Amino acid sequence: MASGRLEIMCGIVGIIGPRASVDTARAMSQRLRHRGPDGEGVWGGPDAALGHRRLAIMDLSDAGRQPMIYGRHILTYNGEIYNHESLRADLAGPWHSSGDTEVLLHLLAAGGAAALDKIVGMFAFGCWDTERRQLLLARDRLGIKPLYYRLLTDGIAFASELKALLLLDRPDVDRGAVRDYLFHGYIPAPKSVYLGIAKLPAGHTLTWQDGRVSIERYWRPSPTLVARTAEETLERLDALLGKVVPEQTLSDVPVGVFLSGGIDSALTAYYLNRPRTYTLGFEQRGRSELGPARAVARHLKTVHTEMTAQASDFAMALDRIPAMFDEPFGDSAAWSNYLIAEFARREVTVALSGEGGDEIFCGYPRYWSDIGARANALNRLLASRLPPLSRFGQSMQRHAYVGLSGFAAALGGLTALQIDTLLSPDWLQKDYDYLWFYRQFWHEELDPLSQLRWLDLNTSLAEGLLTKVDRTSMAHSLEVRPPLLDHRLVEFMLSVDPALLVDRRKRRGKLLVRRLMEPRLPPRHLNRPKSGFGLPVRSWIRSNPQILNAAVRRLMERGVLQRPVTRDFRRAWYVLILDRWFTAFE
């Protein structure tokens, strides 16, 4: 292996207890072949078996084979550690490879979970201590890499995706998780759609020993603001971006960049030396970003390629999304990500994206919309009297709340009233707390902008946005890295006063990034309105109402829904996905 090489690891499984066997671990890992089509490894010992699937970014020498053994520790790992060379210099060895897997294994053998504070990168892993008979699971700080686990009556199993754990058997559906899906558009950690299978939350470790489980958060960033001038902040931001973005291109194969018409992907491409860039457009010109992305690519002199999505892809999206996520997932942009990942994978195995920029730089419209400002007695009255599933009724529901409920209304999918109206009584729970996920990250003392940014980073980012990117890219064996979510950059931006980032009067965010990038991008590029990466779902449903009608009918026959929705229902895509998931899995 060449010096400094990373070993990209993309699918991990493991089972501890009497049910453990090499055959079981191998069968579980086979279900993750799409995450690592280039190699398989399985290790087995007394009441323990670990498995691994590998995606070839570097060479496939046996020195980097996984699961990897060092003394009494066995490691199966998915991720990239960008500072592994400097970490290696402080460790004694002996060394049999030059990659990051062995560095991580030595770190864990020497310091256990405490070593995670030293790591710069993204990761999920399982490490089995054969002497102490202890399993350590960990997920990276922001939740870029996924990790599920399942407590067994006599052990524990874990995997990168649900489908591997379902090999053991299929548990009952968690009806509370279905309500959460409709409320958020995703199922928040630690829940999954199945009772008994959980997601390890971002920035957490899980330790299992003799049936005892301990889950701890190891990354605790601070939302405390630091007083700096705009000029000083801009200078430090520029230097930090110039460091973290190039670091994440370390690879022996070509690295691409997903280039939309927005700021974050253009910023990512700017800090690289003439990268390959890939853009997805749509048949509908009003939603296509081909033109602006092409202008940025020309300006930055990238090696640029683009494609156009066809309207007929919508039906295909409904068929394929459930198998990608294994549970209901309502972001229609998942299909856009899937298509561009498929497109880019023809030429590259690693791609960088601008994910996380809206969260750390305050780019969503909700940051300048004065959440809760329109809440008044009239809105509350209308919210209680108007049909809950109508667009006007939902609008009034979202404008009726203040405080945490107001923030949740700005962030979420369906409202609690809509869900309670739509689901059949068997799927409801009296006085269900739809805000449970948000409550654990609610800090009353923070100003509204800081509070909203904190909620975004701790809730929808990992379980919504990053889940979408991981599943859609790994479906094509493409590794996507989001440099804007380097924890050093995130910690720095959390210390920046959001007042430096948002102009509510002009209804504009990302002010610092705009100042930084304006002279570096084509004229007027930063004046474009934010368009997002989602599909034109509403127009497609209006043109194909029979598809929604059939989905609603099936859900009512299953006893999930108690009433239909119209083709103008704002979250009709959620209903379509829920139906297709039940059809595929239940």
DRENNUDREN-186224 format. One line per 8 residues: number of its first residue (from 1); for each residue x, y, z of C-alpha. Coordinates in steps of 0.001 Angstrom, whole numbers, plus 500000, padded with zeros to 6 digits. Layout:
N
NUM	X Y Z ~ ... $
***
This chain:
586
1	500000 500000 500000 ~ 501152 503498 499233 ~ 501856 505739 502196 ~ 498887 507607 503582 ~ 496231 505583 501872 ~ 492732 505428 503271 ~ 490803 502177 503175 ~ 487201 503000 502393 $
9	484944 500654 504350 ~ 481300 500628 503499 ~ 479282 497806 505021 ~ 479613 496290 508495 ~ 477699 493605 510426 ~ 478131 491660 513626 ~ 476338 489329 516011 ~ 477251 488459 519596 $
17	475740 485583 521573 ~ 474761 481929 521035 ~ 473190 482743 517654 ~ 476509 484033 516333 ~ 478185 482114 513521 ~ 480365 482824 510528 ~ 477530 481705 508261 ~ 475103 484170 509861 $
25	477565 487053 509633 ~ 478288 486206 505998 ~ 474592 486069 505143 ~ 474035 489432 506841 ~ 476941 491001 504967 ~ 475630 489670 501660 ~ 472599 491885 502140 ~ 474992 494849 502150 $
33	476852 493913 498996 ~ 475864 497206 497349 ~ 477821 499049 500047 ~ 480993 497109 499229 ~ 480948 495050 496043 ~ 484726 494621 495851 ~ 485460 492368 498796 ~ 484080 490424 501751 $
41	485567 489412 505079 ~ 484151 487421 507999 ~ 485634 486607 511406 ~ 484223 484154 513924 ~ 485030 483261 517522 ~ 483218 481885 520580 ~ 479721 483430 520576 ~ 480849 486229 518244 $
49	481013 486871 514491 ~ 481794 490060 512548 ~ 481467 490729 508833 ~ 482545 493392 506384 ~ 481943 494519 502790 ~ 484578 496614 501037 ~ 484442 499271 498329 ~ 487773 499560 496498 $
57	489032 503109 496653 ~ 492583 502019 497372 ~ 494227 498713 496486 ~ 492849 495472 497898 ~ 495986 494113 499524 ~ 495458 491662 502366 ~ 497128 494135 504752 ~ 493933 496149 504914 $
65	491531 493229 505090 ~ 488643 493352 507530 ~ 487532 492389 510067 ~ 491004 493336 511327 ~ 492654 491727 514347 ~ 495093 493282 516812 ~ 495689 491274 519945 ~ 492366 490687 521632 $
73	490486 493306 519549 ~ 488546 492601 516344 ~ 487345 495575 514263 ~ 484840 495991 511433 ~ 484764 499590 510304 ~ 483074 501862 507770 ~ 484510 505309 507192 ~ 487430 507602 506562 $
81	489846 509057 509115 ~ 491492 512035 507459 ~ 494137 512576 510135 ~ 495234 508951 510378 ~ 498821 509721 509395 ~ 499360 512151 512260 ~ 497616 509768 514669 ~ 499878 506929 513535 $
89	502959 508975 514465 ~ 501882 508928 518120 ~ 501230 505180 518259 ~ 503820 502465 518810 ~ 502662 499915 516267 ~ 503711 497363 515038 ~ 502222 498196 511629 ~ 501199 495841 508860 $
97	499446 498378 506612 ~ 499508 502086 505888 ~ 495763 502695 506035 ~ 493370 504206 508547 ~ 491730 500939 509692 ~ 494797 499748 511524 ~ 495285 503193 513087 ~ 491722 503142 514418 $
105	492196 499614 515760 ~ 495376 500601 517641 ~ 493672 503724 519005 ~ 490773 501683 520361 ~ 493058 499021 521823 ~ 495042 501715 523637 ~ 492292 504065 524775 ~ 488858 502660 524062 $
113	486044 505102 523330 ~ 488099 507999 524724 ~ 490203 507820 521555 ~ 487268 509049 519439 ~ 487974 512648 520442 ~ 491216 512489 518444 ~ 489628 511416 515174 ~ 488854 513727 512255 $
121	486544 511968 509851 ~ 483332 510011 509440 ~ 482838 506497 510729 ~ 480721 503715 512141 ~ 482296 500612 513610 ~ 481977 497594 515849 ~ 484965 496502 517948 ~ 484868 493196 519863 $
129	487168 492620 522839 ~ 487596 488848 522984 ~ 489114 488876 526487 ~ 486606 491169 528210 ~ 483813 489913 525929 ~ 482774 493488 525354 ~ 481399 495095 522192 ~ 481936 498778 521427 $
137	479794 500423 518751 ~ 480278 504037 517650 ~ 478844 506469 515127 ~ 480576 509645 513968 ~ 479782 513040 515465 ~ 477287 514248 512856 ~ 475842 510874 511855 ~ 477286 510748 508342 $
145	477668 506972 508569 ~ 474694 504820 509676 ~ 474588 502165 512382 ~ 471660 500029 513542 ~ 471589 497541 516396 ~ 469233 494929 517771 ~ 469232 493625 521325 ~ 468637 489886 521354 $
153	467446 487825 524322 ~ 470961 486483 524672 ~ 473146 488930 522749 ~ 473242 491823 520295 ~ 473492 492278 516535 ~ 474458 495366 514511 ~ 474678 496445 510869 ~ 475028 499433 508561 $
161	471463 498986 507309 ~ 468217 497500 508551 ~ 468049 494876 505808 ~ 470957 492955 507333 ~ 469271 492742 510736 ~ 465999 491632 509206 ~ 467752 488414 508218 ~ 467425 487285 511860 $
169	463628 487684 511619 ~ 461167 490503 510999 ~ 459821 492194 514163 ~ 456469 493942 514454 ~ 456073 497446 513086 ~ 456488 500253 515619 ~ 453277 502228 515163 ~ 454733 505177 517050 $
177	457568 505254 514517 ~ 455008 505481 511695 ~ 453477 508513 513407 ~ 456966 509969 513759 ~ 457598 509382 510065 ~ 454517 511353 509096 ~ 455473 514146 511514 ~ 459127 514450 510448 $
185	459367 512824 507035 ~ 461861 510357 508522 ~ 462036 508130 511588 ~ 464232 509785 514235 ~ 466899 507978 516249 ~ 466939 505894 518287 ~ 463804 504469 516694 ~ 463474 502425 513546 $
193	460226 501343 511941 ~ 460570 497973 513722 ~ 460124 497307 517418 ~ 463397 496133 518919 ~ 465695 497520 516217 ~ 467286 500882 516984 ~ 469581 503441 515389 ~ 472628 504500 517336 $
201	472295 508299 517507 ~ 474973 510480 515949 ~ 477953 511199 518207 ~ 477186 508271 520524 ~ 478801 505030 521597 ~ 477139 501825 522737 ~ 478921 499348 525004 ~ 477511 495825 525421 $
209	478871 493344 527958 ~ 477101 490297 529390 ~ 473708 491694 528410 ~ 474317 495102 529968 ~ 474063 498077 527607 ~ 475458 501566 528100 ~ 474832 504343 525548 ~ 476748 507600 525917 $
217	477184 510764 523921 ~ 480885 511425 523363 ~ 480606 514620 521264 ~ 479114 517603 523047 ~ 479558 520733 520942 ~ 478669 524027 522553 ~ 476077 526471 521189 ~ 477816 529311 523062 $
225	478566 532289 520804 ~ 481987 533946 520644 ~ 482307 537685 519992 ~ 484222 538304 516744 ~ 484094 540920 514033 ~ 482686 539938 510651 ~ 486131 540428 509108 ~ 487851 538169 511630 $
233	485135 535521 511231 ~ 485420 535663 507453 ~ 489194 535264 507553 ~ 489027 532265 509880 ~ 486234 530674 507853 ~ 488211 531013 504628 ~ 491275 529396 506211 ~ 489238 526562 507692 $
241	487475 525797 504409 ~ 490808 525843 502609 ~ 491961 523120 504994 ~ 488988 520799 505446 ~ 487692 520610 501852 ~ 490954 519447 500194 ~ 491579 517010 503071 ~ 488499 515042 502072 $
249	489733 514360 498530 ~ 492437 511944 499723 ~ 492047 509019 497341 ~ 493810 507020 494638 ~ 490843 507370 492293 ~ 489192 510423 490685 ~ 487013 512472 493040 ~ 483903 514270 491837 $
257	481739 517064 493224 ~ 477947 517238 493089 ~ 477363 520725 491668 ~ 473911 522294 491976 ~ 473002 525874 491231 ~ 473498 526888 494857 ~ 476277 528306 497002 ~ 477433 525307 499037 $
265	478401 523016 496182 ~ 480064 525910 494322 ~ 482018 526709 497480 ~ 483117 523077 497739 ~ 484288 523012 494126 ~ 486136 526333 494537 ~ 488532 524963 497169 ~ 489600 522103 494876 $
273	491889 522111 491870 ~ 489745 521677 488764 ~ 487626 518773 490047 ~ 485146 516742 488078 ~ 481645 518166 488647 ~ 478237 516553 488073 ~ 474862 518269 487776 ~ 471332 516902 487573 $
281	468585 518832 485786 ~ 464878 518232 485240 ~ 462613 518358 482220 ~ 460785 521271 483850 ~ 462943 524308 483137 ~ 461722 526222 486165 ~ 463257 523591 488437 ~ 466408 522853 486471 $
289	469770 524064 487742 ~ 471749 523053 484682 ~ 472347 526623 483490 ~ 473651 528123 486763 ~ 475746 525037 487520 ~ 477209 525138 484009 ~ 478186 528770 484530 ~ 479945 527946 487814 $
297	481738 524987 486245 ~ 482948 527178 483383 ~ 484060 529893 485807 ~ 485977 527465 488032 ~ 487297 525495 485041 ~ 486013 522160 486319 ~ 485651 519017 484214 ~ 481876 519200 484004 $
305	479184 516650 483077 ~ 475408 516965 483321 ~ 472255 514916 482862 ~ 468504 515517 482735 ~ 465967 513488 484743 ~ 462872 512284 482902 ~ 459342 512651 484279 ~ 458802 508925 483860 $
313	461357 508369 486632 ~ 458738 509145 489298 ~ 457060 505753 489085 ~ 460472 504101 489240 ~ 461302 506191 492321 ~ 458271 504859 494171 ~ 459299 501309 493356 ~ 462943 501643 494425 $
321	462979 503987 497415 ~ 461555 501487 499969 ~ 464312 498964 499212 ~ 466969 501636 499652 ~ 465829 502838 503061 ~ 464124 499713 504478 ~ 461684 502023 506257 ~ 459459 504930 505218 $
329	461456 508002 504120 ~ 459593 510989 502752 ~ 462136 513373 501213 ~ 461445 513381 497463 ~ 464986 514679 496879 ~ 466123 511117 497645 ~ 465388 510248 494041 ~ 467375 513224 492757 $
337	470327 512079 494852 ~ 469900 508524 493607 ~ 469994 509637 489964 ~ 473024 511887 490282 ~ 474881 509208 492263 ~ 474147 506685 489516 ~ 475334 509219 486954 ~ 478564 510159 488760 $
345	479422 506530 489577 ~ 480124 505901 485899 ~ 483337 507908 486305 ~ 484190 508251 490012 ~ 484007 506216 493207 ~ 484164 509174 495596 ~ 482138 512388 495425 ~ 481995 515486 497602 $
353	478726 517279 498298 ~ 477701 520568 499879 ~ 475392 518877 502405 ~ 475214 520681 505734 ~ 475790 524163 504352 ~ 472216 525272 504957 ~ 472452 524116 508574 ~ 475799 525650 509526 $
361	475525 528822 507407 ~ 471768 529422 508047 ~ 470512 529004 504500 ~ 466944 527776 504899 ~ 464099 530319 504487 ~ 462902 529494 508001 ~ 465957 531326 509353 ~ 464536 534657 508259 $
369	460810 533937 508525 ~ 460263 534991 512171 ~ 458851 531679 513383 ~ 455813 532165 515599 ~ 455408 535836 514672 ~ 452004 535258 513067 ~ 450608 533196 515939 ~ 447479 534872 517284 $
377	444002 534049 518513 ~ 442478 534178 515022 ~ 445034 531758 513586 ~ 444487 529388 516480 ~ 440728 529550 515959 ~ 441050 528892 512221 ~ 443478 526040 512861 ~ 440892 524357 515088 $
385	437939 524909 512728 ~ 439288 524454 509191 ~ 439502 520971 507647 ~ 442841 519646 508976 ~ 443898 518045 505684 ~ 443246 521135 503558 ~ 446172 523306 502492 ~ 444674 526382 504174 $
393	443978 524388 507324 ~ 447552 523161 507451 ~ 448843 526685 506866 ~ 446841 527972 509808 ~ 448050 525085 511966 ~ 451647 526063 511229 ~ 450958 529685 512086 ~ 449144 528923 515323 $
401	452160 527920 517396 ~ 454968 529612 519288 ~ 458040 528272 521096 ~ 459052 524670 520473 ~ 455745 523864 518759 ~ 456349 526738 516352 ~ 459849 525528 515537 ~ 458564 521987 515008 $
409	455867 523271 512646 ~ 458562 525002 510571 ~ 460751 521890 510472 ~ 458289 519040 510179 ~ 456075 517184 507718 ~ 452417 516696 508624 ~ 451065 518419 511702 ~ 449953 516431 514734 $
417	446321 517339 514010 ~ 446619 516100 510431 ~ 448161 512805 511524 ~ 445486 512240 514148 ~ 442849 512958 511511 ~ 444396 510779 508828 ~ 445388 507607 510716 ~ 442878 505017 511791 $
425	442248 504716 515579 ~ 444304 501498 515803 ~ 447388 503442 514720 ~ 446943 506297 517154 ~ 447970 506699 520785 ~ 446172 509019 523148 ~ 448163 512160 523997 ~ 451124 511041 521875 $
433	454054 513446 522240 ~ 454997 514291 518662 ~ 457673 516680 519956 ~ 459723 514083 521880 ~ 462622 514164 519423 ~ 462902 517948 519467 ~ 462481 518291 523239 ~ 465837 516715 524036 $
441	467623 519467 522055 ~ 465482 522431 523128 ~ 467380 525181 524950 ~ 464980 527866 526116 ~ 467849 530253 526840 ~ 469096 530439 523234 ~ 468035 533208 520880 ~ 465664 532044 518105 $
449	468296 531819 515359 ~ 470760 529901 517525 ~ 467948 527640 518696 ~ 466865 526844 515157 ~ 470404 526133 513994 ~ 470962 523884 517035 ~ 467776 521932 516323 ~ 468674 521508 512659 $
457	472126 520136 513444 ~ 470891 517742 516118 ~ 467698 516419 514549 ~ 466899 516476 510834 ~ 470516 516567 509663 ~ 471563 513037 510652 ~ 468254 511182 510380 ~ 466907 513063 507371 $
465	469497 514695 505160 ~ 472487 512421 505794 ~ 470397 509246 505739 ~ 469167 510303 502315 ~ 472690 510884 501009 ~ 474084 507644 502420 ~ 471396 505283 501112 ~ 471051 506842 497668 $
473	474796 506968 497020 ~ 475630 503552 498493 ~ 472903 502015 496360 ~ 475422 502632 493554 ~ 478535 501884 495643 ~ 479480 505571 495600 ~ 481158 507091 498649 ~ 479895 510646 499334 $
481	481811 512925 501684 ~ 480322 516191 503043 ~ 483324 518431 503904 ~ 481069 521193 505282 ~ 480226 518793 508113 ~ 483805 518402 509275 ~ 483325 518698 513032 ~ 485973 521441 513294 $
489	484032 523596 510858 ~ 480722 522823 512576 ~ 482107 523725 516006 ~ 483484 526985 514646 ~ 480202 527955 512976 ~ 478252 527171 516161 ~ 480338 529857 517855 ~ 479473 532430 515155 $
497	476593 534754 515952 ~ 473770 533932 513489 ~ 473165 537681 513220 ~ 476290 537718 511043 ~ 474688 535133 508763 ~ 471063 536238 508365 ~ 469435 539455 507141 ~ 465754 539133 507981 $
505	464842 542417 506319 ~ 466242 541266 502956 ~ 465099 537697 503643 ~ 468541 536309 503000 ~ 470919 533945 504778 ~ 474528 532795 504408 ~ 475746 536398 504495 ~ 479347 535512 505389 $
513	479559 532883 502688 ~ 478074 535311 500189 ~ 480754 537868 501040 ~ 483418 535189 500775 ~ 482263 533755 497453 ~ 480849 536742 495572 ~ 484178 537702 493954 ~ 484945 534039 493282 $
521	481809 533044 491361 ~ 480080 534265 488183 ~ 478360 537678 488454 ~ 474862 537560 489995 ~ 475137 533850 490774 ~ 474490 534508 494466 ~ 471289 536425 493691 ~ 469470 533320 492508 $
529	466547 532211 494709 ~ 466992 528933 496567 ~ 465315 526132 494604 ~ 466316 522952 496423 ~ 466970 519518 494982 ~ 463552 517934 495323 ~ 461435 516517 492539 ~ 458438 518388 491077 $
537	456162 515992 492941 ~ 452983 518063 493096 ~ 452665 518506 489328 ~ 453379 514808 488791 ~ 450670 513746 491267 ~ 448179 516111 489660 ~ 448908 514499 486317 ~ 448666 510981 487784 $
545	445915 511119 490456 ~ 445131 507416 490000 ~ 448473 506499 491598 ~ 447674 508438 494773 ~ 444100 507145 494837 ~ 445307 503532 494602 ~ 447867 504088 497377 ~ 445267 505575 499694 $
553	442859 502742 498971 ~ 445481 500126 499873 ~ 446409 501926 503109 ~ 442730 502125 504080 ~ 442284 498418 503332 ~ 445277 497695 505594 ~ 443603 499701 508339 ~ 446379 502317 508442 $
561	444385 505289 507106 ~ 440808 506087 507935 ~ 440162 508676 505224 ~ 441462 509647 501770 ~ 443526 512678 500768 ~ 443271 514752 497613 ~ 445939 515173 494966 ~ 446561 518708 496310 $
569	447473 517413 499755 ~ 450804 519033 500648 ~ 452487 515842 501831 ~ 450930 513374 499411 ~ 454393 511984 498669 ~ 454612 510810 502287 ~ 451448 508790 501768 ~ 452726 507314 498512 $
577	455996 506236 500144 ~ 454195 504761 503161 ~ 452022 502666 500855 ~ 454978 501429 498824 ~ 456890 500524 501979 ~ 453982 498459 503312 ~ 453609 496814 499916 ~ 457305 495910 499762 $
585	457943 494870 503361 ~ 454699 493964 505083 $
***
